[in-house]
């Protein structure tokens, strides 16, 4: 079958379409004929070599989520899964393929009203947004800032904060056009990437959900209200400066908090329950999935070029 692998760390040109043997599901696994493959920020970081210290090597097949139809099951899996349309989390890779393997515990049936493309646009990002807000102890009436709101995680965080009764939902983004689109999704205030906005913007925020991190992250501590919480849920901008904690300590009397959050720390049943609820809500039109573009699997290089250029609003999806 065809797959896309990282032949060389660095730019998108290091990705290549290769032929590999078709997989066979082992015990507790299913085989899925992929119809849609999500392209995520973590794929870009792995491809660049930024996560090589975590064990990723050249030759790795990226991609963490797929949607399609189950075609075979391994031992210990109910054969009734065969023929079902599903979404699946493949882990830290293995998704840029025509046929994907996933553990049955990370496989969910899709409602008939939700397409495979919409499923991979929502599946991982919705869970990160939900539990990221929970990790920040967000409650109704609080002012929320979403930093890096134009990606799939940011878009879902905006919607969930608005649905949760936030007193204000501010976003940072790169253009007025993106700001208008984010307002349509529930944002009430639009700031530029530095956090600058207008005179009517909230003076401070109770919760900041940060998808970017990077060197500018510590400056956003200054935007927190007393007892405010900043939670990093992504690092598409790279690592913050090593001394970023000094900014918190210099405002000791404001009792502000910093945390990092990964959905990997959430128990599987809880992740599963939230995904099922969000898939159903999206199928009813209560949550909007934002697809930037659908490209063939063979154009994974182009997808990553668009990601690197900051052109993507929502999610790029690959189709075999």
C-alpha positions as CSV (number, residue, x, y, z in Angstrom):
1,X,0.0,0.0,0.0
2,X,1.0,3.6,-0.3
3,X,2.3,5.5,2.7
4,X,4.0,8.9,3.4
5,X,7.2,8.7,5.4
6,X,9.7,11.1,6.7
7,X,12.8,10.3,4.7
8,X,14.8,13.3,6.1
9,X,14.0,15.6,9.0
10,X,13.6,19.2,8.1
11,X,11.3,20.8,5.6
12,X,8.3,19.3,3.9
13,X,10.4,18.1,1.0
14,X,11.7,15.4,3.4
15,X,8.4,13.6,3.1
16,X,8.1,10.9,0.4
17,X,5.5,8.6,-0.9
18,X,6.6,5.0,-0.5
19,X,5.2,1.5,-0.9
20,X,5.0,-0.7,2.2
21,X,3.4,-4.1,2.9
22,X,-0.3,-4.0,3.8
23,X,-0.6,-4.4,7.6
24,X,-2.4,-7.3,9.4
25,X,-4.2,-6.4,12.7
26,X,-2.7,-8.1,15.8
27,X,-4.7,-9.0,18.9
28,X,-6.8,-6.2,20.1
29,X,-6.4,-4.2,16.8
30,X,-8.5,-3.4,13.8
31,X,-7.5,-2.6,10.2
32,X,-9.2,0.5,8.6
33,X,-9.5,1.4,5.0
34,X,-8.7,5.1,5.3
35,X,-11.0,7.6,3.8
36,X,-9.6,10.7,5.6
37,X,-6.4,11.4,7.5
38,X,-5.9,14.5,9.7
39,X,-2.8,16.6,9.4
40,X,-1.9,18.0,12.8
41,X,0.6,20.4,14.2
42,X,2.4,17.5,16.0
43,X,3.0,15.9,12.5
44,X,4.8,19.1,11.5
45,X,6.9,19.1,14.6
46,X,7.9,15.4,14.2
47,X,8.7,16.0,10.5
48,X,10.9,19.0,11.3
49,X,13.0,16.9,13.8
50,X,12.0,19.0,16.7
51,X,10.8,15.8,18.6
52,X,13.8,13.6,17.7
53,X,14.8,13.6,21.4
54,X,11.5,11.8,22.1
55,X,12.5,8.8,20.0
56,X,11.2,9.7,16.6
57,X,13.5,8.7,13.7
58,X,13.7,9.2,10.0
59,X,11.6,6.7,8.2
60,X,8.7,7.4,10.6
61,X,5.2,7.5,9.1
62,X,3.3,10.5,10.7
63,X,-0.4,10.9,11.3
64,X,-2.3,10.3,14.5
65,X,-6.0,10.0,13.4
66,X,-7.9,8.5,10.5
67,X,-11.5,7.8,9.6
68,X,-12.8,5.1,7.3
69,X,-14.2,1.6,7.3
70,X,-13.0,-1.4,9.4
71,X,-12.0,-4.2,7.0
72,X,-10.5,-6.7,9.4
73,X,-10.0,-7.4,13.1
74,X,-7.4,-9.1,15.2
75,X,-8.0,-11.8,17.9
76,X,-10.1,-10.6,20.8
77,X,-12.0,-8.0,18.7
78,X,-15.7,-8.5,18.0
79,X,-16.0,-9.3,14.2
80,X,-19.1,-7.1,14.2
81,X,-16.7,-4.2,13.8
82,X,-16.0,-5.2,10.2
83,X,-17.9,-2.9,7.9
84,X,-18.4,-0.1,10.4
85,X,-17.5,3.5,9.7
86,X,-15.1,4.6,12.4
87,X,-12.7,7.3,13.6
88,X,-9.5,6.0,15.1
89,X,-6.4,7.3,17.0
90,X,-3.3,5.6,15.7
91,X,-1.0,7.0,18.3
92,X,2.1,9.1,17.5
93,X,2.2,8.0,13.9
94,X,1.1,5.5,11.3
95,X,-1.8,7.5,9.9
96,X,-0.5,8.7,6.5
97,X,-1.4,5.4,4.9
98,X,-4.1,3.8,2.8
99,X,-4.8,1.2,5.4
100,X,-4.3,2.0,9.1
101,X,-3.9,-0.1,12.2
102,X,-5.5,1.1,15.5
103,X,-6.1,-0.5,18.9
104,X,-9.8,-1.2,19.4
105,X,-9.9,1.0,22.6
106,X,-9.1,4.0,20.4
107,X,-11.7,3.3,17.8
108,X,-15.2,4.9,17.8
109,X,-18.2,4.4,15.5
110,X,-19.2,7.4,13.5
111,X,-22.8,8.7,13.4
112,X,-24.2,8.5,9.9
113,X,-24.5,12.3,9.8
114,X,-20.8,12.9,10.2
115,X,-18.4,12.6,7.3
116,X,-14.9,11.0,7.6
117,X,-13.3,14.4,6.8
118,X,-15.3,16.1,9.6
119,X,-14.4,13.3,12.0
120,X,-10.6,13.8,11.6
121,X,-11.1,17.5,11.8
122,X,-12.8,17.2,15.2
123,X,-11.6,13.9,16.8
124,X,-8.3,14.9,18.4
125,X,-8.7,18.7,18.5
126,X,-12.1,18.6,20.3
127,X,-10.8,16.4,23.1
128,X,-7.7,18.7,23.6
129,X,-10.0,21.8,23.7
130,X,-12.4,20.2,26.1
131,X,-9.9,18.9,28.6
132,X,-7.6,21.8,28.2
133,X,-10.4,24.1,29.4
134,X,-11.2,21.6,32.2
135,X,-7.5,21.6,33.2
136,X,-7.7,25.4,33.5
137,X,-10.7,25.0,35.8
138,X,-12.7,27.3,33.4
139,X,-16.1,28.2,34.6
140,X,-19.1,30.2,33.2
141,X,-18.6,34.0,33.2
142,X,-14.8,33.9,33.0
143,X,-12.9,35.8,30.4
144,X,-10.9,33.4,28.1
145,X,-8.1,34.1,25.6
146,X,-7.2,31.6,23.0
147,X,-3.7,32.1,21.7
148,X,-3.3,30.7,18.1
149,X,-7.0,30.3,17.5
150,X,-6.9,29.6,13.8
151,X,-5.9,26.0,14.0
152,X,-8.3,23.1,14.7
153,X,-7.6,23.1,18.5
154,X,-8.0,26.8,18.8
155,X,-11.3,26.8,16.7
156,X,-12.7,24.1,19.0
157,X,-11.6,25.9,22.1
158,X,-13.4,29.1,21.0
159,X,-16.6,27.2,20.4
160,X,-16.5,25.3,23.6
161,X,-15.7,28.4,25.7
162,X,-18.6,30.3,24.1
163,X,-20.9,27.3,24.6
164,X,-19.7,27.1,28.2
165,X,-20.9,30.7,29.0
166,X,-17.6,32.5,28.9
167,X,-17.9,36.2,29.8
168,X,-15.6,37.0,26.9
169,X,-13.7,34.9,24.3
170,X,-10.7,36.7,22.9
171,X,-8.5,35.3,20.2
172,X,-5.1,36.0,18.8
173,X,-4.8,35.6,15.0
174,X,-2.9,36.9,12.0
175,X,-5.4,38.8,10.0
176,X,-8.8,40.6,10.1
177,X,-10.3,38.0,7.8
178,X,-9.4,35.2,10.2
179,X,-10.7,37.4,13.0
180,X,-14.1,37.7,11.3
181,X,-14.3,34.0,10.8
182,X,-13.5,33.4,14.5
183,X,-16.2,35.8,15.5
184,X,-18.6,33.7,13.5
185,X,-17.5,30.8,15.7
186,X,-18.0,32.5,19.0
187,X,-15.1,34.9,19.6
188,X,-16.0,38.3,21.0
189,X,-12.7,40.1,20.7
190,X,-9.9,39.8,18.1
191,X,-6.2,40.6,18.9
192,X,-3.2,40.4,16.8
193,X,-0.5,37.8,17.4
194,X,1.3,40.0,20.0
195,X,-2.0,40.3,22.0
196,X,-2.6,43.9,21.0
197,X,-6.3,44.8,20.4
198,X,-8.7,47.6,20.9
199,X,-9.8,49.7,23.9
200,X,-12.9,47.6,24.5
201,X,-10.9,44.4,25.0
202,X,-11.0,42.8,28.5
203,X,-8.2,44.2,30.7
204,X,-7.2,40.7,31.7
205,X,-8.2,37.1,31.4
206,X,-9.1,34.4,33.8
207,X,-8.0,31.6,31.4
208,X,-5.5,31.6,28.6
209,X,-5.4,28.5,26.4
210,X,-2.1,28.6,24.4
211,X,-1.6,26.5,21.3
212,X,1.6,28.3,20.3
213,X,4.0,28.5,23.2
214,X,7.4,29.8,21.8
215,X,9.5,32.7,23.0
216,X,6.6,35.1,23.3
217,X,4.6,33.0,25.7
218,X,5.8,34.6,28.9
219,X,4.5,38.0,27.9
220,X,1.0,36.6,28.1
221,X,1.4,36.0,31.8
222,X,0.9,39.8,32.0
223,X,-2.6,39.4,30.6
224,X,-3.8,37.1,33.4
225,X,-6.1,38.4,36.1
226,X,-5.3,37.6,39.7
227,X,-5.7,33.8,40.1
228,X,-5.6,33.5,36.3
229,X,-4.5,30.3,34.7
230,X,-2.4,29.8,31.5
231,X,-2.5,26.3,30.0
232,X,-0.3,25.3,27.1
233,X,-1.9,22.7,24.9
234,X,0.5,22.9,21.9
235,X,3.9,24.2,21.0
236,X,3.7,25.0,17.3
237,X,5.8,28.0,18.0
238,X,8.5,26.0,19.7
239,X,9.7,26.0,23.3
240,X,9.5,29.1,25.5
241,X,12.7,30.6,27.0
242,X,14.1,28.5,29.8
243,X,13.6,31.3,32.3
244,X,9.9,31.9,31.5
245,X,8.9,31.1,35.1
246,X,10.6,34.3,36.4
247,X,7.7,36.2,34.8
248,X,5.3,34.3,37.1
249,X,7.4,34.8,40.1
250,X,7.7,38.5,39.5
251,X,3.9,38.7,39.9
252,X,3.8,36.5,42.9
253,X,1.0,38.4,44.7
254,X,-1.4,37.7,41.7
255,X,-1.4,34.0,42.4
256,X,-1.2,33.1,38.8
257,X,-0.8,29.6,37.5
258,X,0.9,27.9,34.6
259,X,0.4,24.3,33.3
260,X,1.0,22.1,30.3
261,X,-1.7,19.8,29.2
262,X,-1.6,16.6,27.0
263,X,-4.7,14.5,26.3
264,X,-2.5,11.5,26.8
265,X,-3.0,12.0,30.6
266,X,-6.8,11.6,30.3
267,X,-8.1,8.1,30.9
268,X,-9.3,6.4,27.8
269,X,-13.0,6.1,28.9
270,X,-13.2,9.8,29.5
271,X,-11.7,10.7,26.2
272,X,-14.0,8.2,24.5
273,X,-17.1,9.7,26.2
274,X,-16.2,13.3,25.2
275,X,-15.4,12.3,21.6
276,X,-18.8,10.4,21.2
277,X,-20.6,13.5,22.6
278,X,-18.8,15.9,20.3
279,X,-19.3,13.7,17.2
280,X,-23.0,13.6,17.9
281,X,-23.1,17.4,18.5
282,X,-21.2,18.0,15.2
283,X,-23.6,15.6,13.4
284,X,-26.5,17.8,14.7
285,X,-24.8,21.0,13.6
286,X,-24.1,22.2,17.1
287,X,-20.3,22.2,16.7
288,X,-18.7,23.4,13.5
289,X,-15.8,21.6,11.9
290,X,-13.6,23.8,9.8
291,X,-11.8,22.1,6.9
292,X,-9.2,24.3,5.2
293,X,-8.6,21.9,2.3
294,X,-8.8,18.3,1.3
295,X,-5.7,17.0,-0.6
296,X,-4.7,13.6,-1.9
297,X,-2.3,11.6,0.3
298,X,0.4,12.0,-2.4
299,X,0.3,15.7,-1.8
300,X,1.4,15.5,1.9
301,X,4.4,17.7,1.0
302,X,2.0,20.5,-0.2
303,X,-0.1,20.1,3.0
304,X,3.0,20.5,5.2
305,X,4.2,23.5,3.1
306,X,0.8,25.2,3.8
307,X,1.2,24.4,7.5
308,X,4.7,25.8,7.6
309,X,3.6,29.0,5.8
310,X,0.8,29.6,8.3
311,X,-1.9,29.5,5.6
312,X,-4.2,27.0,7.3
313,X,-7.4,28.0,9.0
314,X,-8.9,24.9,10.5
315,X,-7.5,21.5,9.4
316,X,-6.0,20.1,6.2
317,X,-7.2,16.5,5.5
318,X,-5.5,14.0,3.3
319,X,-7.5,11.3,1.4
320,X,-5.9,8.1,-0.1
